[in-house]
Amino acid sequence: MKIFVPGRICLFGEHSDWAGGYRRINAAIGKGFAIIVGTNQGIYAEVKPHPDKLIIRTTCENGTRKGPFEIPMEREALLAEAMAGGFASYAAGVAYQILTHYRVRGIEIDNYLTDLPIQKGLSSSAAICVLVARSFNRLYDLKMTVRGEMEYAYMGEITTPSRCGRLDQGCAYGNRPVIMTFDGDRLEVEELNVPRTLHYVIVDLKAFKDTKEILAKLNQSYPFADDEIQRKVQHYLGPVNADINHRATAAIRTGNIEALGGLMKEAQARFDEHLQPACPSQLTSPVLHKLLAYGPIQPHILGGKGVGSQGDGTAQFLVRDPEAQARLIEIIERDLKMSCMKLDIDSATPVRKAVIPAAGFGTHLFPATKTLKKEMFPVIGRDGRTKPVIMELVEEVLESGIDEVAIVIQEIDRRMFEDFFHQRLPVEHYNKLSKADQRYTQRILDMGNKVTLVVQDSQEGFGHAVHCAKEWVGNEPFLLVLGDHLYSSGTSESCTRQLLDLYERTGKSVVGLLETPEEEVERFGCATGVWEEEGRLLSITEFAEKPSVEYAREHLATMDVKEGHFLTIFGQYILTPRIFELLGDNIRRNMREKGEFQLTSCMDRLRQEEGFVGCRIYGRRFDIGNPDAYRQTVIDFPNA
């Protein structure tokens, strides 16, 4: 398994993590707030299990190889190595914490590439700790969330002589900004949606700063301030920093880069005013301020400030576009001989396409399905019109903002679908329709212009049907909707829109979830996890395909779900294109489940690799896959 962990850069709120931690002693201290994001550079590794050792090889930024470092996978040996300090101590510290809380064997990590600058305020040590936690989590399927990986990385790092703050391990969240709130021992993390790509330049000042001295001097202001200088430190790291972070969060969410750049300048000026007097030997930082004020770069920047503990270590600039980014790098490297690094915070790729599998045989509805696909069975829509199931689905998908729809079919059924979506009615039939229905025929054709038919040559399972749409979808996320269900929202937003909104906020694969009584769980895929957002957003830790009631009771119980109920898959998904590679791997290796290629097991692998969130849907699903369910759907759906 290959894993990448980026470095971490603090956009706003340096020092607020440890400062906010003092609230456990002095409640009058303000909460800490920081916005961080993973860098484009980081640590690349290949990992595999080992029977009884922690083995790690590393590659330095200059390409030099070190190791292997070999430590017995025993708590005493790991703790001794962790406390000794040095590179291997970080890996040992995390392994010690994992072994203390989980039953695992060893692990072998080959860090074959590092392009992250070391000791430049980008948390390279934290990246190593997250790498080790993530490696154990994925190889042994420990079912940690990203937050869990971050916590174990933090516990592992403070097992070593390092005394890092809580924000360093936020690199676990990758290239998506998060705002972190530090309230004593309590930490909250919220991911931020980025509607437009943000372009930064990170600059190595090629100077020196003493981080230990900075931290020692600033910590003298806590937990109680004794003089005006110390009160100003607490004031900046408390209410001033909170205000800047809240305004920066709003600017990021709205894509207001001018406001964001202005806040960088404001944050640096107020940092200098409040904190510089507490540690003038390090925070006067003449090299940083010379760069921030350098005339030739001003036309190309929206804002700039220091990074990490500040001082003459690293600087960051926000620019308008890639052209300004390139020009800024050229000037700094040419004139000031400082090395630069690009940082692009990408917006989530929009979901433009939807896939609806409709190639099944419909065996439970035989013999009707001998002449008519179940997706073409009639239902009465909520608008009072009688229409085929597939049209109701396509309408919901397109009205939710999707641009194109692929329906996966058998070749023998192509004529049926093409006639419905693409053929005009015979004139004699058209003339017998009401004026409203005549206008509606054009609506059907307009929808048909957005519908593509994709053929599944052989019916080998749900996962196989999804994989057939790989070439049509391409390398982008897509919406997947079951073709033998209908959906009714309990809010003004459709069920698919609820999923799309959550994807736009998190940038992760999303599955709709519905609370279901235990006697029905054997009919559905199920999921469980940890609630991240008041019973609405679930960080998924396990998928199970049609589990038994006994398995569900033992493994799939979820907090805030009624007793005797479990979260089942609603029938709508948003998936990243990585799912096609996982499905293709199963197909090439002929890895079938109950004779077919399934989707759920691949979603579980996607969960381990990228993270997966569940959206508790406000709505209902209606099954048309068997006679009793279809009869009830015909009765209930029009009024749902």
N, C-alpha and C positions, 0 to 999 in steps of 0.2 A: 504494500500500500504506500502511495506517495502522499505526502502532506506538505503544505506550505503554510507558514505562519509569518505575518508581516511584522515589521516594527510598529511602534506606536508614536504618534506625535500629539502633543497637547495643543489644541487650537486656542483654547481659553481655559483659565482656571488653574494654572500651575500652583503647587503648594497647598491647594485647598483640600486635598485628600487627607493629609495628616493633620492639617489645622482643624477640619471638621471633626476629626476623630477625638479631639479634646473635649467635645461636647459631653462625653461620658463623665467628665470630671467637672466641667463648668458649663451649665446649660445656657448661660448668657452668650456664649460664643455662637456666632452665626453658622448655619449649615454651609458645608463646602459644596461647590458646583464646578464641574469641569466638562468641557466638550473635547473628546478625543477621537482619533480616527487612525486606522491602520495605514501604513505607507504602501507604496507600490513595490518596495524592496523588502526583503526579509530572509527567512531561513527555509531552505528546501531540504526535505529528507525522505528517505525510503525506510520504512519500518516493517519489522516482522517479529513474531513471537520468538522467545528463547526459553528453553526449559527451566533455567535456574539462575540466570545472570542478567544484570543491566549492562549492556555494551553500547558504547556511543563513540562514534567517529565524527570528527568535525572538520569543516573546511573554513578557514579564515577568509576575511574579505579580500586579501591579496592572493588567495588560492592555495595557501599553505595548508597541508593536511596534518591533523593531529589525532593521536589515538592509535589503536582503540583503547579506551578506558574501560576496564572490566571490573565490576563490583558484584559480589554475590547478592542474590536477591533475598537478603535477610535484613530484618529491621535494624539490628545493631550495626551491621557493616554499612548499610546505607546512611544511617544517622551519623556515624563517625566520618564518613566521606563528606556528607553535607556540611558538617560543622568545621571541617578542615579548610573550607574556602577553595577558590579556584574554579575553573570552568566546569569540571565534572560535578562540583558540589551542587549546582543548580538541578541537574538531572537527578542526582541522588536524593536531594531534598524532596522533590516531587514524588519520586518512586517510593520514598519512605512514607509519605502521607497516603499514597494510593494503597500501599501494602497494609497500612494500619487499618484502613477502612474497607478494603475489598479483598476477596480471595483471587489473586492473580499469580501468574508465573512471571517469568522474565520478559525482557524486550530488547531488541537490537535496533539501534537507530543509526543510520548513516546519513549525516548532514553533508550531502554531496555538493551543495552550493550555498554560499552566503553572499548576498549582494547588499546587505544592510550595513551601513557604517557603524562601527563599534564605538561605544562611549561618546556618543554625540547627542545624547538626550532623546534617543529614539527607542530606548528600552530593549536592547538586544538580549539582556539577561532574562527579561520577562518573556520574550519570544521563545527562548529555549525552554522556559518552564511551561508555557502553554503547549509547545510542541510535545513535551513528554506527557503532559496530562492528556492531550488529545490522542496521542499514540496509544496509551493504555485504554482510553475510552473506546476507540474504534476497533482496536484489535481484540479486545475482550468484551466488547459490547456492554459497557458498564451503564449505559443508558443515561449518561450525564447530559444535561443541556449545555449550551455554550456558557451560561452563567456558572454551571457546575465546574466546567473545565477551568474557567477563570479563577474560581475560588480555590481549587486544588493547586493551581499554579502559584497563587499568592501564598497559600500555606507552605508550599514547598520552598519558595524563595526565602521566606522569613525563617525557615529552618536553618538556612545558611547564615553566615555573618552579615549578609545584606539586610538592610532595613529599609526596603523600598516602600513607597506609598501604595495605596490601594488602586490607584488609577493605571499603574504600569501594565497590569495584565489585561487591560481593556483591549489590547491587540487581538484578543480571542475573537472579537466581533468583526475583524477584518476591515475591508475598505468601505465601511459604512459608519458614519459618525454616530456616536452615542453621547448622551448627556448623563453624567454620573452625579448622584447626590450622596454626600457623605455626612451622616448624622450619627456621631459616636461610632458604635460598632456596626451600625446599620448602613447598608449600601443599596441604592436603587439605581437601575440602569434602564434607560429608555432609548431605543433606536430612533434615529431621525431620518425622515424621508428627504431626499435631495431631488427637487424637481428639475434642476439643471446641473450639468457637470461643473465642479469647482476646480480651478486650476491654481496650483501653488508651486512655489519654488522654495526648496529647503537649502540653506547655505551653511556649509562648514566654515566657521570664521577663522580657522587655522590659528587659534589663539589658545589661551589657557583659562580655566576656571576651577575653583576648588569647591566642588559641590558639598563636601562634608562641612566646610566652614560656613557656607551659605545656610545649610540646614541647621547647624549648631546655633548660629546667631539668630535666625528667625524663630527657632524653637524656644529661645529665652523669653519670648513674648507670651508664652502659654504655660499653664492654663489661665493665669491671671496676669494682667498687664500692670507694671509698676510705674511706668512713666509715659510721657506723651508719645515717644517713638514707638513703644510697644503697643499703645492703644491704636496708633495709626496702622500698625501691622495687622492687628485684629480687625480693624474697620475695613481695610482693603480686602483681606481674605474672607471676610464675612459679607456684609451687605453690599459693598461696592462690587465685589466679584459676582455675587448673586444677580445683581441688576444687569451687569454686562452679559453674563451667560444667558439670562432669560431673553434679552434683546437679540443676542447672537442666535439663539435657538429659533426665534421667530424669523430672523433673516435667512437662515439656512432653509427653513421649511417653505418659505415663499420665494427662494431663489434671488433675494435682493442682495446682489454682490456688492453694490456700492455701500449699502448700510453695513455689510459685514466687514468690508475693508476699513470703513471709518471706525468701527468698534475695535479693530486691531490697533489702530493708532491710539485710540482712547485708552485701551487696556494697558498699553506700554507706558503712556504718559502717567497714568494714575499708579501703576506699579512703581515707576521711578519715584514719584512723589511720596508714596507711603512706605515702600520697603527699602529703597536705596539707603536711607539713613541708618537702618538697622545693621547693614553689612556693606559699608561703603567700599571696602577693599575689593570686593568681588562684584557688587551690583552697580557700581559706577559704569562698568563695562564699556570702555572707550571704543573698542573695536566694533562692538554691536552698534553703538550709536553713530559712529562714523559711517557705517554701511547704511543704516536706516535713513541718514540725511544726505547720502551721496547724490549729487545733482543729476548726473546722467540717467539714473534709473527712475527718477520720479515720474516721467511721462508714461512709464510702463506698469506701474504698480497701483493697486487700489488701497493697499495697506500693508503694514509689516510690523513684526514684533519678535521678541526673543522666544526661545523654546525651552521647555523643561524647567530646570531650576533657575533659568535666565543666566545672566553673566555672559562672558565672552566664549560661549560654546557654539551655539547654533541659532540661526535666524530663519524666519519664515515670511514669505510674501504671498499675497493673493493678487492674481492678475486676471485680466478680462477674458483672455482667450489663448489658444496655443501659440499664436504668433507673438503675442506679448511675452509669453512664457519663454519662448526660444530667444527672443531679443534680450530679455533680462539676464538669462544665463550667459549669453555671449558677452554682455558688458561686464558682468561681475567676474567671470573667469579671465577675461582679457585684461581688465584694468586693475583688479584687486587680487588676482591669483588665488581666489577662493573656489573650492569645488562646490558644484551645485547638483541638486537632485530634484527631479520632477515629482510632484504629488498631484494626481488627478483623483478627485472624489467623484465617482461616476453616479449619475442618476440611474434608478432602476430601469432596465429595458422595458418599455411598455408591452403589455400583452395585446397583440393585434389579431391573433388567430385562435380559432376554436376547433376542436376535433370531437365528432360525435360518432362513436362506433355503432353501426347498424347492420352488421353482417351475420348476426347469429341466426340459427335455424328457427328459433321460437318454438321449440318442441313442446313446451307446456301448453301452447295454444293451438296445437294441431287438432283438427285438420284445417282450421281457418288459415293458418300460415302456409298451407299448401298453395294458396292462391294470392295471399296478401301478406306482406311483411308486417310484423307486429308494430313497427315504427310508423306504419301507414294506417293503423287502426284509428277509427274516428273517436274523437272526444269533443265535448262542448267546451270551448274556451271561456274564459271569464268575460269576454266581450259578447258572448251569446252565439258566436258562430261555430258551426260544426267544422272541424278541421282535423287533419291527421296529426298524430302525436309529434312527428318530426317537425311539422311546421310550427307547432307551439314552442318547441325547443329552439328552433332557429330564430324565431321572433324574440324570445327572451334574450338569447345570446347577443343578437345584433342591437337590441335596444339597450343593452348594458354597455355598449361602446366598442364591441368587437368589430373588426373590419371584414374578416373573411372566415368562412366556415368550411371545413372538410367533413364530409360524411363518408365513413368507411363502409363499403358495401361488398356484396358478392357480384361478380360480373353478370350473373344471370338476372340480377335485379336492376341493372343499370337503366334499362328502358323505363321501368316504373318511376324511378326518381327523376330521370331527365324529363319525362312527360309532365310530371307535376311541377317542377321548378323552372323548366325552360320552354315548354311548348304552350303556344296560345290555344285557347279553346276554339273548336270549329265555330264558324259564324252563326250557324243555326242554334247552337247551344248558348253562345254569348248573347244573342239577341233576346233570349228568354229570361235572362237575368235582370234583376232590378238595377237601377242606376248605381246604387251603392255597391252592389256586388260586381258590376262591371268595372267600377273603379278599383275594387279589391283584387280583381284579376291582375291589374298592373302592379299592385303591391307584391303579389306573389312573384311575378317576373323580376321585379326589382330585387327582391330577396334572392332569387335564383342567380342573378348576376354576381352575387357574393358567395355562391355555393360551388364547391369543387367536389367531385366524386372521386374517391380513392378506393382502389380495389384491393381486397384481401383475398388472395388466390386460394388459400386453404384456411379453414376455420380451426385455429389451434389455440384458442384462448384469448382472454381479454388483453393480456400483455402483448400478444402477437398482433392483435388488431391495432393497438396503439402504435406499435413499431412500424406498421405499414404506412403511417403518416409521416415518417421521419423526413423524407425528402421534401414533402410539401411544407412542413413546418420550418425546416431549416434550423439555424443556430439561434433560436430565440425561445423565450418562455411561451407557453400556450395554455389555453383553457381546455379542459377535458370534461365532457358532460356525458353521462350515461344515456343511451338512446331509448332505453325501456323504462324510464322514469319521467314523471312530470314534477314540477317544483312550484310551490306557492309561498311567497314571502309574507311574513307577518309584519313587515314594515313598508315604508314607501319605497325602499330600495329592493330591487330584485335579489334573489338568492345569489346569482352570479355576480351582481354588483357588490354584494357584501364581501365576496372572496377577492374581487379585483381591488377593492379599497384596502384590504389587509395586505395584499401583495405589494401594492404601491407604497405602503408604510414600511414593510419589512424587507422587501427584496428577496424573500425566501419562498420556496415551494409551499403551497397552502392547500389544505384539504378541508372541505366542509364537514362538520360533525353534528350529529343529532343524538340527543339523549333517548335511549331506547330500552324498553324492559328486557330483562335477562332472557325471557323465554323466546325472544326474537333474535338474539345475537348470532345464532348459528346460521342466519341467512345473510349476514353482512360482514364486511371487513370492519375491524375495530381498531381503536387507538387509545392510548393513554399517555399521560405526561404531567407537566407541571404548569399551572396557570400563571401566566405572566401579566394578565390584565383582567382582573375582576370577573373571572368566569367566562371571558369572551375569547381571549387569545391564549392558546395552549401551546407550550413548547413540547413537542411530541418526543417521547422516549421509547415508544414501541408501537409497531403495527402488528396486527394478527389477522389472518385471512379466515373468516368464518369459524371462530373459535368455539369450543364447547363451553357450556355454562360453567363447568368446573374450572376450566382454564381461565375464563374471564374473571371468575371470583378470586382466583389466586393471583393473577398477574395484571389485570386490566382495570382494577378499581381506580377511580379518579376522584380527588377531592371536589366538593361542591357539586357532585352528581348524586341524584336521589338514590337512596339505598335500593338495591335490586335492579338498578339501571346502569347502563354502560354507554360510552360514546361510540357510535357506529358511523361509518363513512357515509356521508349524505348522498354521494353520487356526482359531486362536482369537485374538480381539482384544478389547481394551477401548478404546472410542473416546469422545471428548468430543462433545457435540452440535454442535460447529462442523463436524464432518464432513458433516452434512446440508446446511449452507449451501454447502460446496464442491461436493458432489455436485449440488445444485440448480443451481448456477452452470454446471456442465458440461452438465447436461440442457437448461437454457434456451438455452445457446449451441450446442447440438448438437455438443459436442466428444466424438467417439467415438474409440475405439481398436480397430482391427480390427472396426469396425462396431458396437461395443457401448460402453456406459458402464461404465468400470472403477473399481474402488476404489483400486488401488495409487497411481495418480497423485495422487488427492485426499489419500491418506495422506501422500504426500511433501510436498504443500502444507501439510498440518496439521503435519508435522514442522518445516517452516520457520517457521511462525507460533507454535506453542506448545511445540515440543519433543516428542520421541517416544522411548520407551525400549523395548528388546527384552528379553524374559525367556527365557533359555536353558532350555527345558523339560526336566525330568527325566521322560522318558516316550517313547511311540511314537504315531505316527498310523497309521491303517489306512484305505486308500482303498477305496471301493466303486464308483467311477465307471466302471470298465471290467471286462470279464469276468475277466481274469487277476487283477486286484487284488481283485475281490470274492471269487473262489474262495480266494485266499490269506488274506483277512480271515476268512472262515468257518472256516478251519483254525486260524489263529494267535490270533485275538482271545480266545477263551474262556480261554486259558492265559497271556495277556499279563500 
